């Protein structure tokens, strides 16, 4: 009978048995011998020792990986081979993948170094050798239980020898200026250099993908205006001595500026900020500091062991979290003062059955449809800057009004016949990127004016903006100013119309995070206004 050369679909696999096959053990010995001696002995050309590691590693790694994941089927064994081949190919084709793998290994205590070389893909057929030869070994009946200790020892040695191409070792070439560095080139525009003389853990946080910003406005004070809240998840890198690291892996080049928060063990956090076009993505050395190449920031230690950053570029800004925030009319608006009525207001003609005030400045209106005996419907209103001008038992019409950049909820008093009441009593609640046109107050002109004498403020969500005031006037109305956060302002017209205005929220935003910030999800004005119109008979 001819024994199968590949695993049978019906035979359970025991991948750990392959770890004692002569082919696997020989490959393991060759891998260890090559990586820890031959590469530094000078007995063979570098191209030969490099290819030996690839050939042996692609025999060792699949069986070891299958053992670690406890593969029991032919399908899972195949997936183990595919995974090894995919990772190996990515490393050889992408310097970023190689650098990432090196950093990952260093992060778990194994500072292995990998270089990208597409010609190493010639070793991929060794996966077929592993599948054919070692696959059969995985179905061979188990020997005595004592063999398990040998299997475990082989697995441990195999793990250390196959997770990377080579471990840093002594350089056989005494030339202090070798033709190529021991780290692969990197692609980037702004980059970090480890000039501390010892391995360094560097943490980089780039802007969250949901952040919108006006680059020209932020450029004035990036250290103060770019708070921790607007940066995304941290990426930690174990940076070897004299190694370089790209700050941002550019995928989308549509941004007009870039920013990152950087810190390291023993280093204060800093913000790196630069405009698109200041530096160009290009190939940079993987190690060594060439100060003639733009965009570098070197992390170094002073004589007292304190970390410091060195650069010749105008891109480095200390975090200025302790800077005093604007106060008074210039302070960042409080989101607790916002106007709100929910996403889907109840519209129509109603009788207010009851009003329930809340502790947060909001009220709940229980509304009964005119002429209906249905249960009341509840509408919430939040307008902490103005008193509700209605009471239980009043009849009201509720309508939604929409502008190009704003929306409003309008509550109008009705008489006993559900007709417009005289005199007019109407409440406008508006929110969005523009101010409303209040139809019941003809001639009234509202204009938002940024307070340019105020510095930009930063709120708890990381939103950056400047305070905005309101210029009010028009036909029959005296011109006046209304500040955000100030007391409500009442204007009277000679025809008896009286308008009371309260600016609940007013800001010109130059940075916001759509995942956190309330209000319009666009830069520019964020305006919320409450207006009570009480007029003469229509």
C-alpha positions as CSV (number, residue, x, y, z in Angstrom):
1,X,0.0,0.0,0.0
2,X,1.2,3.4,-0.9
3,X,1.1,5.8,2.0
4,X,-0.4,9.2,1.3
5,X,2.1,12.1,1.0
6,X,-0.4,14.7,2.1
7,X,-2.8,14.7,5.0
8,X,-6.0,12.7,4.5
9,X,-9.2,14.7,4.9
10,X,-10.5,12.2,7.4
11,X,-7.4,11.8,9.5
12,X,-7.1,14.2,12.4
13,X,-3.8,16.2,12.3
14,X,-1.3,16.4,15.1
15,X,1.0,19.3,13.8
16,X,3.3,18.9,16.8
17,X,4.5,15.6,15.4
18,X,6.1,17.4,12.5
19,X,8.4,19.2,14.9
20,X,10.4,16.0,15.3
21,X,10.6,15.2,11.6
22,X,14.2,15.2,10.3
23,X,13.4,17.8,7.6
24,X,11.9,20.2,10.2
25,X,14.7,19.7,12.7
26,X,17.4,20.1,9.9
27,X,15.7,23.3,8.8
28,X,15.6,24.6,12.3
29,X,19.3,23.9,12.9
30,X,20.2,25.6,9.5
31,X,18.0,28.6,10.4
32,X,19.6,29.0,13.9
33,X,23.1,28.4,12.6
34,X,22.7,30.8,9.7
35,X,21.1,33.7,11.7
36,X,23.4,33.5,14.7
37,X,26.7,32.6,13.1
38,X,27.1,32.3,9.3
39,X,25.7,35.9,8.7
40,X,28.5,37.3,10.8
41,X,31.3,34.9,10.1
42,X,32.1,36.2,6.6
43,X,32.4,32.6,5.2
44,X,29.6,33.0,2.7
45,X,28.3,36.0,0.6
46,X,25.5,38.0,2.2
47,X,23.1,37.1,-0.7
48,X,23.6,33.4,0.2
49,X,23.1,33.7,3.9
50,X,20.0,35.9,3.3
51,X,18.4,33.3,1.1
52,X,19.3,30.4,3.4
53,X,17.2,32.0,6.2
54,X,14.3,32.4,3.9
55,X,14.4,28.8,2.6
56,X,14.7,27.3,6.1
57,X,12.3,29.7,7.7
58,X,9.5,28.8,5.2
59,X,9.9,25.1,6.2
60,X,10.0,25.8,9.9
61,X,7.3,28.5,10.3
62,X,4.1,26.7,8.9
63,X,4.3,23.6,11.1
64,X,5.2,25.7,14.1
65,X,2.3,28.1,13.4
66,X,-0.1,25.1,12.9
67,X,1.1,23.8,16.3
68,X,0.5,27.0,18.0
69,X,-3.1,27.4,16.7
70,X,-3.8,23.7,17.3
71,X,-4.7,22.9,13.7
72,X,-6.6,19.7,13.4
73,X,-7.9,19.7,9.8
74,X,-6.4,19.9,6.4
75,X,-8.2,23.2,5.9
76,X,-6.7,24.8,9.0
77,X,-3.2,23.6,8.0
78,X,-3.7,25.1,4.6
79,X,-4.7,28.4,6.2
80,X,-1.6,28.3,8.3
81,X,0.6,28.0,5.2
82,X,-1.3,30.8,3.4
83,X,-0.9,33.0,6.5
84,X,2.8,32.5,6.6
85,X,3.2,33.1,2.9
86,X,1.1,36.3,3.1
87,X,3.1,37.8,5.9
88,X,6.4,36.8,4.3
89,X,5.3,38.4,1.0
90,X,4.1,41.6,2.6
91,X,7.5,42.0,4.5
92,X,9.5,41.5,1.3
93,X,7.3,43.9,-0.8
94,X,6.7,46.7,1.7
95,X,9.3,48.5,3.8
96,X,6.5,49.7,6.0
97,X,5.4,46.1,6.7
98,X,9.0,45.1,7.5
99,X,9.4,48.1,9.9
100,X,6.1,47.3,11.6
101,X,7.0,43.7,12.1
102,X,10.4,44.7,13.5
103,X,8.7,47.1,15.9
104,X,6.2,44.5,16.9
105,X,8.8,41.9,17.7
106,X,10.8,44.5,19.7
107,X,7.7,45.5,21.6
108,X,7.3,41.9,22.9
109,X,11.0,41.6,23.8
110,X,12.5,40.2,20.6
111,X,14.3,43.1,18.8
112,X,14.5,41.3,15.4
113,X,15.5,43.2,12.3
114,X,13.9,42.5,8.9
115,X,14.8,43.9,5.5
116,X,12.5,44.0,2.4
117,X,13.9,42.3,-0.6
118,X,11.5,41.2,-3.4
119,X,13.9,38.6,-4.7
120,X,13.4,36.7,-1.4
121,X,10.0,35.7,-2.8
122,X,11.9,33.0,-4.7
123,X,11.8,31.0,-1.5
124,X,8.0,30.7,-1.5
125,X,8.1,27.1,-3.1
126,X,9.4,25.9,0.2
127,X,5.9,26.2,1.5
128,X,5.0,23.4,-0.8
129,X,7.8,21.3,0.7
130,X,6.4,21.9,4.1
131,X,2.9,21.0,3.0
132,X,4.0,17.8,1.3
133,X,6.7,16.4,3.6
134,X,5.6,17.7,7.0
135,X,1.9,17.3,6.2
136,X,2.4,13.5,6.1
137,X,4.4,13.6,9.4
138,X,1.3,15.2,11.1
139,X,-0.7,12.0,10.4
140,X,1.9,9.6,11.6
141,X,0.9,7.7,14.8
142,X,2.2,9.3,18.0
143,X,5.2,7.7,19.7
144,X,5.6,7.4,23.4
145,X,4.2,10.1,25.7
146,X,7.8,11.0,26.7
147,X,8.2,12.6,23.3
148,X,6.0,15.5,24.3
149,X,8.8,17.2,26.2
150,X,11.0,17.1,23.2
151,X,8.2,18.5,21.0
152,X,7.7,21.4,23.5
153,X,11.4,22.2,23.5
154,X,11.6,22.1,19.7
155,X,8.5,24.4,19.5
156,X,10.1,27.0,21.8
157,X,13.4,27.0,19.9
158,X,11.5,27.2,16.6
159,X,9.5,30.2,17.8
160,X,12.6,32.2,18.5
161,X,14.3,31.3,15.3
162,X,11.4,31.8,12.8
163,X,9.7,35.0,14.0
164,X,12.2,37.2,12.0
165,X,15.0,37.1,9.5
166,X,17.8,38.0,11.8
167,X,18.7,39.4,15.2
168,X,21.1,42.4,15.4
169,X,24.6,41.2,15.8
170,X,28.2,42.5,15.6
171,X,29.0,44.2,12.3
172,X,31.9,42.3,10.6
173,X,32.7,45.3,8.5
174,X,34.7,47.8,10.5
175,X,33.8,50.6,8.0
176,X,31.8,53.2,10.1
177,X,30.1,54.4,6.9
178,X,28.7,51.3,5.2
179,X,27.1,51.6,1.8
180,X,23.6,50.8,3.2
181,X,22.1,51.0,6.7
182,X,21.0,48.0,8.6
183,X,17.4,49.3,8.6
184,X,15.4,49.5,5.4
185,X,14.5,52.9,3.9
186,X,11.2,54.5,5.0
187,X,8.7,56.6,3.1
188,X,7.5,59.8,4.6
189,X,7.8,63.6,4.8
190,X,8.2,64.3,8.5
191,X,10.2,61.8,10.5
192,X,11.6,61.0,14.0
193,X,15.2,60.0,14.8
194,X,16.3,58.1,17.9
195,X,19.4,60.0,18.9
196,X,19.3,58.9,22.6
197,X,21.9,56.1,22.2
198,X,19.6,53.5,23.5
199,X,16.3,51.8,22.4
200,X,13.4,54.1,22.8
201,X,9.6,53.5,22.9
202,X,8.0,56.3,20.9
203,X,4.2,57.0,21.0
204,X,2.5,58.8,18.1
205,X,-1.1,59.9,17.8
206,X,-2.3,61.4,14.6
207,X,-5.5,63.4,14.2
208,X,-8.7,61.4,14.5
209,X,-10.2,60.8,11.0
210,X,-13.4,62.6,12.1
211,X,-11.6,65.9,12.8
212,X,-12.2,68.9,10.6
213,X,-9.9,71.9,11.0
214,X,-9.0,75.3,9.4
215,X,-5.3,74.8,8.9
216,X,-4.6,78.6,8.6
217,X,-6.2,79.3,11.9
218,X,-4.7,76.4,13.8
219,X,-1.2,77.2,12.5
220,X,-0.9,80.2,14.9
221,X,-0.9,78.1,18.1
222,X,-1.0,74.3,17.4
223,X,0.6,73.5,20.8
224,X,-2.4,75.1,22.6
225,X,-5.2,74.6,20.1
226,X,-4.6,70.9,19.3
227,X,-5.7,69.3,22.6
228,X,-5.4,65.6,23.3
229,X,-9.1,65.0,22.6
230,X,-8.7,65.5,18.9
231,X,-6.0,62.9,18.4
232,X,-6.8,59.3,17.6
233,X,-5.5,56.0,19.0
234,X,-1.9,55.8,20.1
235,X,0.7,53.9,18.1
236,X,3.7,52.7,20.1
237,X,6.9,52.0,18.3
238,X,10.1,50.4,19.7
239,X,12.7,52.4,18.0
240,X,16.2,50.9,17.9
241,X,19.3,53.1,18.4
242,X,19.9,55.5,15.6
243,X,16.7,54.4,13.8
244,X,14.2,56.6,12.0
245,X,10.4,56.5,12.0
246,X,7.8,58.1,9.7
247,X,5.4,60.2,11.7
248,X,2.4,59.8,9.3
249,X,1.9,57.0,6.8
250,X,0.3,59.1,4.1
251,X,-2.6,57.4,2.3
252,X,-5.0,60.3,1.7
253,X,-3.2,63.3,0.3
254,X,-6.3,65.5,0.2
255,X,-5.5,67.1,3.6
256,X,-4.2,70.7,3.6
257,X,-2.2,70.2,6.8
258,X,-1.0,67.4,9.1
259,X,-0.6,67.1,12.9
260,X,0.6,64.5,15.3
261,X,1.1,64.3,19.1
262,X,4.4,62.7,20.0
263,X,5.9,61.6,23.3
264,X,8.3,59.0,24.5
265,X,9.6,57.5,27.8
266,X,11.3,60.5,29.6
267,X,10.1,63.0,27.0
268,X,7.3,65.6,27.4
269,X,4.6,65.4,24.8
270,X,4.9,67.8,21.8
271,X,2.7,68.5,18.8
272,X,4.1,68.3,15.2
273,X,2.2,70.5,12.7
274,X,3.0,71.3,9.1
275,X,1.1,72.4,6.0
276,X,0.7,70.2,2.9
277,X,3.5,71.1,0.5
278,X,5.9,72.1,3.2
279,X,7.5,68.7,2.8
280,X,7.2,66.0,0.3
281,X,6.9,62.2,0.7
282,X,10.1,60.6,-0.4
283,X,12.4,57.7,0.5
284,X,14.3,58.4,3.7
285,X,17.1,56.3,5.4
286,X,16.0,53.8,7.9
287,X,18.7,54.8,10.3
288,X,21.2,57.6,10.8
289,X,20.4,61.4,10.9
290,X,21.1,63.4,7.8
291,X,20.4,66.9,8.8
292,X,20.3,68.1,5.2
293,X,17.1,66.1,4.6
294,X,14.1,68.3,5.6
295,X,11.4,67.2,8.1
296,X,13.5,65.6,10.8
297,X,13.0,65.7,14.6
298,X,15.7,64.1,16.7
299,X,14.9,62.7,20.2
300,X,18.0,63.1,22.4
301,X,19.0,63.0,26.0
302,X,20.9,65.7,27.8
303,X,23.7,65.2,30.3
304,X,21.1,64.6,33.1
305,X,19.2,62.0,31.1
306,X,16.3,64.3,30.4
307,X,14.7,63.9,27.0
308,X,14.6,66.8,24.5
309,X,13.7,67.3,20.9
310,X,16.0,68.9,18.3
311,X,15.0,70.1,14.9
312,X,15.8,72.9,12.4
313,X,12.3,72.8,11.1
314,X,9.3,75.0,12.2
315,X,7.2,72.0,12.9
316,X,7.7,71.4,16.7
317,X,5.4,72.9,19.3
318,X,5.4,72.1,23.0
319,X,2.0,71.1,24.4
320,X,0.5,74.2,26.0
321,X,-2.2,72.6,28.0
322,X,-1.7,74.9,31.0
323,X,-2.3,78.1,29.0
324,X,-5.2,80.1,30.5
325,X,-8.4,79.9,28.6
326,X,-10.4,82.9,27.5
327,X,-13.0,84.0,30.0
328,X,-16.2,86.1,30.0
329,X,-17.8,86.8,26.7
330,X,-14.7,85.2,25.0
331,X,-15.0,81.8,26.8
332,X,-16.0,78.6,25.0
333,X,-19.8,78.2,25.1
334,X,-21.2,75.5,27.4
335,X,-23.1,72.8,25.6
336,X,-25.5,72.7,28.5
337,X,-26.9,76.0,27.3
338,X,-27.8,74.6,23.8
339,X,-31.3,74.8,22.4
340,X,-32.8,71.4,21.6
341,X,-36.1,69.9,20.6
342,X,-35.0,66.5,19.4
343,X,-34.6,65.2,15.9
344,X,-38.3,64.8,15.0
345,X,-40.5,67.5,16.5
346,X,-44.2,67.1,16.8
347,X,-46.0,69.5,14.4
348,X,-49.6,70.5,14.2
349,X,-52.2,72.3,16.3
350,X,-52.5,71.2,19.9
351,X,-53.7,72.1,23.3
352,X,-51.0,72.1,26.0
353,X,-52.4,69.6,28.6
354,X,-49.5,70.0,31.0
355,X,-46.0,71.4,31.3
356,X,-43.4,69.6,33.3
357,X,-40.2,71.6,34.0
358,X,-36.9,69.7,34.3
359,X,-33.8,70.5,36.4
360,X,-31.6,70.9,33.2
361,X,-33.5,73.9,31.9
362,X,-35.7,71.8,29.7
363,X,-39.5,71.4,29.8
364,X,-41.8,68.6,28.6
365,X,-45.0,69.7,26.9
366,X,-47.9,67.2,26.9
367,X,-49.8,68.0,23.7
368,X,-53.3,67.0,22.8
369,X,-54.3,67.1,19.2
370,X,-57.1,69.6,18.6
371,X,-60.5,67.9,18.8
372,X,-59.0,64.5,19.6
373,X,-59.5,62.3,22.6
374,X,-56.2,60.6,22.1
375,X,-53.6,60.4,24.8
376,X,-51.3,63.4,25.0
377,X,-48.0,63.4,23.0
378,X,-44.9,64.7,24.6
379,X,-42.5,67.3,23.1
380,X,-39.3,68.2,24.9
381,X,-37.9,71.7,24.6
382,X,-34.5,72.9,25.9
383,X,-34.1,76.7,26.0
384,X,-32.4,77.6,29.2
385,X,-31.8,81.2,28.1
386,X,-35.5,82.1,27.8
387,X,-38.7,81.5,29.7
388,X,-41.5,79.5,28.0
389,X,-44.2,82.0,27.1
390,X,-47.0,79.4,27.3
391,X,-49.0,77.8,30.0
392,X,-51.1,74.6,30.5
393,X,-54.4,75.1,28.7
394,X,-53.0,77.2,25.9
395,X,-53.6,76.3,22.3
396,X,-50.5,76.4,20.1
397,X,-49.4,75.7,16.6
398,X,-46.1,74.0,16.2
399,X,-44.3,74.2,12.9
400,X,-40.8,73.5,11.6
401,X,-39.0,76.1,9.5
402,X,-35.8,75.4,7.4
403,X,-33.2,77.7,6.0
404,X,-30.2,77.0,3.8
405,X,-28.0,76.4,6.9
406,X,-30.4,76.4,9.8
407,X,-33.6,74.9,11.2
408,X,-36.1,76.4,13.5
409,X,-39.1,75.3,15.6
410,X,-41.9,77.8,15.8
411,X,-44.6,77.8,18.5
412,X,-47.5,80.2,17.8
413,X,-50.3,81.0,20.2
414,X,-53.8,80.1,18.9
415,X,-57.2,81.3,20.2
416,X,-60.0,79.2,21.4
417,X,-61.0,78.5,17.8
418,X,-57.5,77.4,17.0
419,X,-57.0,80.5,14.9
420,X,-53.8,82.8,15.1
421,X,-54.2,84.7,18.4
422,X,-54.2,88.5,18.6
423,X,-51.9,90.0,19.5
424,X,-49.2,87.8,18.1
425,X,-47.3,85.6,20.5
426,X,-44.7,83.4,18.8
427,X,-41.6,81.6,20.0
428,X,-38.7,80.9,17.6
429,X,-36.0,78.3,18.5
430,X,-33.3,78.2,15.9
431,X,-30.0,76.3,15.5
432,X,-27.5,75.7,12.7
433,X,-24.9,77.6,10.8
434,X,-27.0,80.7,10.1
435,X,-29.6,82.9,11.8
436,X,-33.3,82.6,11.0
437,X,-35.5,85.0,9.1
438,X,-38.2,85.7,11.7
439,X,-41.3,86.2,9.5
440,X,-43.4,87.6,12.4
441,X,-40.9,90.4,13.0
442,X,-40.8,92.2,9.6
443,X,-37.8,94.5,9.1
444,X,-35.7,92.8,11.9
445,X,-32.1,92.2,10.7
446,X,-29.8,89.8,12.5
447,X,-26.1,89.5,11.7
448,X,-23.4,87.4,13.4
449,X,-20.1,89.1,14.0
450,X,-17.0,87.2,15.3
451,X,-15.3,88.8,18.2
452,X,-11.9,89.2,16.7
453,X,-10.6,90.7,19.9
454,X,-11.1,87.3,21.6
455,X,-8.5,84.6,21.3
456,X,-9.6,81.1,20.1
457,X,-10.9,78.9,22.9
458,X,-10.8,75.1,23.3
459,X,-13.6,73.2,25.0
460,X,-13.7,69.8,26.7
461,X,-14.5,68.1,23.4
462,X,-11.5,69.7,21.7
463,X,-13.6,72.1,19.6
464,X,-11.7,75.3,18.8
465,X,-13.6,78.5,18.1
466,X,-14.0,82.2,18.5
467,X,-16.9,83.9,20.3
468,X,-19.5,85.5,18.1
469,X,-21.8,88.4,18.9
470,X,-25.1,89.5,17.3
471,X,-25.8,92.8,15.6
472,X,-29.5,93.6,15.8
473,X,-31.4,96.3,14.0
474,X,-33.5,97.1,11.0
475,X,-36.6,99.1,10.0
476,X,-38.1,100.5,13.1
477,X,-35.6,98.9,15.4
478,X,-32.7,100.6,17.1
479,X,-29.3,99.1,16.3
480,X,-27.7,97.2,19.2
481,X,-25.3,94.4,20.1
482,X,-26.1,91.1,21.8
483,X,-23.3,89.1,23.3
484,X,-23.2,85.3,23.7
485,X,-24.1,84.4,27.2
486,X,-25.5,87.8,28.0
487,X,-28.9,88.6,29.4
488,X,-31.9,88.5,26.9
489,X,-32.3,91.7,24.9
490,X,-35.7,93.2,24.2
491,X,-36.4,95.5,21.2
492,X,-39.6,97.5,20.6
493,X,-40.9,98.8,17.3
494,X,-43.2,101.7,16.9
495,X,-46.1,99.5,15.7
496,X,-46.2,97.7,19.0
497,X,-44.1,94.7,18.0
498,X,-41.7,93.6,20.8
499,X,-38.9,91.1,20.2
500,X,-36.9,89.4,23.0
501,X,-33.7,87.7,21.9
502,X,-31.5,85.3,23.7
503,X,-28.2,84.1,22.2
504,X,-27.9,80.6,23.6
505,X,-24.8,79.5,21.7
506,X,-22.7,81.5,19.3
507,X,-19.2,80.4,18.0
508,X,-17.2,80.5,14.8
509,X,-15.5,77.1,14.9
510,X,-12.2,76.4,13.2
511,X,-11.7,72.8,14.5
512,X,-14.2,70.2,15.5
513,X,-14.4,66.4,15.9
514,X,-17.6,65.1,14.4
515,X,-17.6,62.2,16.8
516,X,-17.8,64.5,19.8
517,X,-18.9,68.0,18.9
518,X,-22.6,69.0,19.0
519,X,-24.1,71.4,16.5
520,X,-23.5,71.6,12.7
521,X,-20.9,69.0,11.5
522,X,-19.1,71.7,9.5
523,X,-16.6,74.4,10.3
524,X,-17.9,78.0,10.6
525,X,-20.8,79.4,12.5
526,X,-22.6,77.4,15.2
527,X,-25.5,79.6,16.2
528,X,-28.5,78.9,18.5
529,X,-31.0,81.6,19.1
530,X,-34.3,81.9,21.0
531,X,-36.6,84.7,20.0
532,X,-40.0,85.7,21.5
533,X,-42.2,87.9,19.2
534,X,-45.1,89.7,20.8
535,X,-46.9,92.0,18.4
536,X,-49.9,94.2,17.8
537,X,-53.1,92.9,16.3
538,X,-52.7,91.4,12.8
